[in-house]
Amino acid sequence: MVNYPKLFGRIYIFEGSFILSKPYTKSMNFEILYTFMIATAALSISPGPDNIYVLMQSMVNGKKYGLATVAGLMTGCLVHTTLVAFGVSVIIQQSEVLFFIIKLAGALYLLFLAYKVWRGSASIQFSESTVEKKSLGQLFKQGFIMNVLNPKVSIFFLAFFPGFLFSEELSNVIQFYVLGFIFILVSFLVFGGIAIAAGYISDYVRDNSKVGLFLKWLQIIVFIGIGIFILFSEK
């Protein structure tokens, strides 16, 4: 039986016969985590099919139905986080070149998304007539399925997460899960706010035509900024 040492405030990482006993907080780059949180918040605010769907559910059925949809969407993110965490972690261990190729492809994908947003319309459309009445459980399930079965989410995570690894000592799998939980928490807060303030948000967007243009350029800037950050970030 292996006797693992106990010490409050420290994490011991076993690598072969060596034990790294440095406090884990000292090995973490919090500036990267703060940048990741800001980028996640900006992306969550930007108009997209998920937050528009949450907004419509709240407007038609009520706030708790919007929150049920948010819970389903965020739970689905755990599946994509797991796929990316274990898949990319293996690649990082196998080859520096492959990891760089993933980062390059991710950066180019984000720049492509910025281009698509630039080519698209700045208007935000609401269609309440297409929203069906469903139970809280049905909306949670639908939000979960919408997220899990959307391959674009995994592709986005694959493009987004590798450039934000924040520690030289924590395992890559743990780092991906930390990023995943931060992404879920920040997105839940933003989407939850959209669900709760749905009526006010929809009225404000309808009365202020420049809101769509502002959010469009915010999304473009965020996509380009993250793409550049990922491309020049260290492993």
C-alpha positions as CSV (number, residue, x, y, z in Angstrom):
1,M,0.0,0.0,0.0
2,V,1.3,3.4,-0.9
3,N,1.1,6.0,1.8
4,Y,0.3,9.4,0.2
5,P,1.5,12.4,2.2
6,K,-1.0,14.9,3.4
7,L,-0.4,18.6,3.6
8,F,-3.0,21.4,3.5
9,G,-2.6,24.0,0.8
10,R,-0.3,21.8,-1.3
11,I,-0.8,19.2,-4.1
12,Y,1.8,16.5,-4.5
13,I,2.3,15.3,-8.1
14,F,3.9,11.9,-8.5
15,E,6.1,11.6,-11.6
16,G,7.9,8.4,-11.5
17,S,10.0,8.4,-8.3
18,F,9.9,12.2,-7.9
19,I,7.4,14.3,-5.9
20,L,6.7,17.9,-6.7
21,S,5.6,19.6,-3.5
22,K,5.5,23.2,-4.6
23,P,2.1,24.8,-3.8
24,Y,0.0,24.4,-6.9
25,T,-1.1,28.0,-6.9
26,K,2.4,29.1,-7.5
27,S,2.7,27.0,-10.6
28,M,-0.5,28.5,-12.2
29,N,-0.5,31.5,-14.5
30,F,-3.6,33.3,-13.3
31,E,-3.3,36.0,-16.0
32,I,-4.0,33.3,-18.6
33,L,-7.1,32.2,-16.6
34,Y,-8.3,35.8,-16.2
35,T,-7.9,36.2,-20.0
36,F,-9.8,33.0,-20.6
37,M,-12.7,34.2,-18.3
38,I,-12.9,37.5,-20.1
39,A,-12.9,35.9,-23.5
40,T,-15.6,33.3,-22.4
41,A,-17.8,36.1,-21.1
42,A,-17.5,38.1,-24.3
43,L,-18.3,35.1,-26.4
44,S,-21.3,34.2,-24.2
45,I,-22.7,37.7,-24.6
46,S,-22.4,37.7,-28.4
47,P,-25.6,36.6,-30.2
48,G,-25.7,33.0,-31.2
49,P,-28.2,30.1,-31.6
50,D,-27.8,29.0,-28.0
51,N,-28.3,32.3,-26.1
52,I,-31.1,33.4,-28.6
53,Y,-32.8,30.0,-27.9
54,V,-32.5,30.6,-24.1
55,L,-33.9,34.2,-24.6
56,M,-36.9,32.9,-26.6
57,Q,-37.8,30.2,-24.0
58,S,-37.7,32.8,-21.2
59,M,-39.8,35.3,-23.2
60,V,-42.5,32.8,-24.1
61,N,-42.6,30.3,-21.2
62,G,-40.9,32.1,-18.3
63,K,-37.6,32.6,-16.6
64,K,-37.4,29.1,-15.0
65,Y,-37.8,27.5,-18.4
66,G,-35.0,29.5,-19.8
67,L,-32.8,28.5,-16.8
68,A,-33.7,24.8,-17.4
69,T,-32.5,25.2,-21.0
70,V,-29.3,26.9,-19.8
71,A,-28.7,24.0,-17.3
72,G,-29.0,21.4,-20.1
73,L,-26.7,23.3,-22.5
74,M,-24.0,23.7,-19.8
75,T,-24.2,20.0,-18.8
76,G,-23.6,19.1,-22.4
77,C,-20.3,21.1,-22.2
78,L,-19.0,18.5,-19.8
79,V,-19.1,15.9,-22.6
80,H,-17.1,18.1,-25.0
81,T,-14.7,19.0,-22.2
82,T,-14.0,15.4,-21.6
83,L,-13.5,14.6,-25.2
84,V,-11.0,17.4,-25.7
85,A,-9.2,16.9,-22.4
86,F,-8.3,13.3,-23.0
87,G,-7.8,13.6,-26.8
88,V,-5.6,16.6,-26.8
89,S,-3.7,15.6,-23.7
90,V,-2.5,12.5,-25.5
91,I,-1.4,14.5,-28.5
92,I,0.5,17.0,-26.3
93,Q,2.4,14.1,-24.7
94,Q,3.1,12.5,-28.1
95,S,4.3,15.3,-30.2
96,E,5.1,19.0,-29.9
97,V,4.6,19.3,-33.7
98,L,1.1,17.9,-33.6
99,F,0.2,20.2,-30.7
100,F,1.4,23.2,-32.7
101,I,-0.6,22.0,-35.7
102,I,-3.7,21.9,-33.5
103,K,-3.1,25.4,-32.2
104,L,-2.5,26.7,-35.7
105,A,-5.7,25.0,-37.0
106,G,-7.6,26.4,-34.0
107,A,-6.3,29.9,-34.6
108,L,-7.2,29.7,-38.3
109,Y,-10.7,28.4,-37.4
110,L,-11.3,31.3,-35.0
111,L,-10.2,33.7,-37.7
112,F,-12.6,32.0,-40.1
113,L,-15.4,32.4,-37.6
114,A,-14.6,36.1,-37.4
115,Y,-14.8,36.3,-41.2
116,K,-18.2,34.6,-41.1
117,V,-19.5,37.0,-38.5
118,W,-18.2,40.0,-40.6
119,R,-20.0,38.7,-43.7
120,G,-23.2,38.1,-41.7
121,S,-26.0,40.5,-40.8
122,A,-25.8,42.6,-37.7
123,S,-29.5,42.4,-37.0
124,I,-30.9,40.2,-34.2
125,Q,-34.1,38.4,-35.1
126,F,-36.7,37.1,-32.6
127,S,-39.4,34.7,-33.6
128,E,-41.7,33.8,-30.6
129,S,-44.2,32.0,-32.8
130,T,-41.8,29.0,-33.3
131,V,-41.3,28.4,-29.6
132,E,-43.2,25.3,-28.3
133,K,-44.4,24.9,-24.8
134,K,-42.4,22.2,-23.0
135,S,-41.8,21.0,-19.4
136,L,-38.7,21.9,-17.4
137,G,-37.3,18.4,-17.9
138,Q,-38.0,18.4,-21.6
139,L,-36.1,21.7,-22.0
140,F,-33.2,20.5,-19.9
141,K,-33.0,17.4,-22.1
142,Q,-33.3,19.4,-25.3
143,G,-30.6,21.8,-24.2
144,F,-28.3,18.9,-23.3
145,I,-28.9,17.1,-26.7
146,M,-28.6,20.3,-28.7
147,N,-25.1,20.8,-27.2
148,V,-23.8,17.2,-27.2
149,L,-24.9,16.5,-30.7
150,N,-23.4,19.7,-32.1
151,P,-19.9,18.9,-33.5
152,K,-19.2,22.6,-33.8
153,V,-19.0,22.8,-30.0
154,S,-16.2,20.2,-29.8
155,I,-14.4,21.9,-32.7
156,F,-14.6,25.2,-30.9
157,F,-13.4,23.7,-27.7
158,L,-10.5,22.1,-29.6
159,A,-9.7,25.5,-31.1
160,F,-10.2,27.5,-27.9
161,F,-8.8,25.5,-25.0
162,P,-5.2,24.5,-26.0
163,G,-3.9,28.0,-26.1
164,F,-5.0,28.6,-22.5
165,L,-3.0,25.9,-20.6
166,F,-1.9,27.7,-17.5
167,S,0.5,25.4,-15.6
168,E,3.8,23.5,-16.2
169,E,3.1,21.1,-13.3
170,L,-0.6,20.2,-13.3
171,S,-1.5,17.5,-15.7
172,N,-3.0,18.6,-19.0
173,V,-6.2,16.7,-18.3
174,I,-6.7,18.6,-15.1
175,Q,-6.0,21.9,-16.8
176,F,-8.6,21.1,-19.6
177,Y,-11.2,20.3,-16.9
178,V,-10.4,23.5,-15.0
179,L,-10.9,25.5,-18.2
180,G,-14.1,23.5,-19.0
181,F,-15.5,24.3,-15.5
182,I,-14.6,28.0,-15.8
183,F,-16.2,28.1,-19.3
184,I,-19.4,26.4,-17.9
185,L,-19.5,28.7,-14.9
186,V,-19.0,31.9,-16.8
187,S,-21.4,30.9,-19.6
188,F,-24.0,29.8,-17.0
189,L,-23.9,33.2,-15.3
190,V,-24.2,35.1,-18.6
191,F,-26.9,32.8,-20.1
192,G,-28.7,32.8,-16.7
193,G,-28.7,36.5,-16.7
194,I,-30.2,36.5,-20.3
195,A,-32.9,34.1,-19.1
196,I,-33.8,36.2,-16.1
197,A,-33.7,39.6,-17.9
198,A,-35.2,38.3,-21.2
199,G,-38.0,40.8,-21.4
200,Y,-35.8,43.8,-20.8
201,I,-33.1,42.5,-23.2
202,S,-35.5,41.8,-26.1
203,D,-37.2,45.3,-25.7
204,Y,-33.8,47.0,-25.5
205,V,-32.5,45.2,-28.6
206,R,-35.7,46.0,-30.6
207,D,-35.5,49.7,-29.6
208,N,-31.8,50.1,-30.3
209,S,-30.7,49.0,-33.7
210,K,-27.0,49.7,-33.0
211,V,-26.9,47.0,-30.4
212,G,-26.6,44.3,-33.0
213,L,-23.8,46.1,-34.8
214,F,-21.9,46.6,-31.5
215,L,-22.3,42.9,-30.6
216,K,-21.3,41.9,-34.1
217,W,-18.0,43.8,-33.9
218,L,-17.4,42.6,-30.4
219,Q,-17.6,39.0,-31.6
220,I,-15.2,39.7,-34.5
221,I,-12.7,41.4,-32.2
222,V,-12.9,38.5,-29.6
223,F,-12.5,35.8,-32.3
224,I,-9.5,37.6,-33.8
225,G,-8.0,38.3,-30.4
226,I,-8.3,34.8,-29.2
227,G,-6.9,33.4,-32.5
228,I,-3.8,35.6,-32.2
229,F,-3.4,34.8,-28.5
230,I,-3.6,31.0,-29.2
231,L,-1.2,31.2,-32.1
232,F,1.6,33.0,-30.1
233,S,0.9,31.4,-26.7
234,E,3.5,29.0,-25.3
235,K,2.8,25.4,-24.5
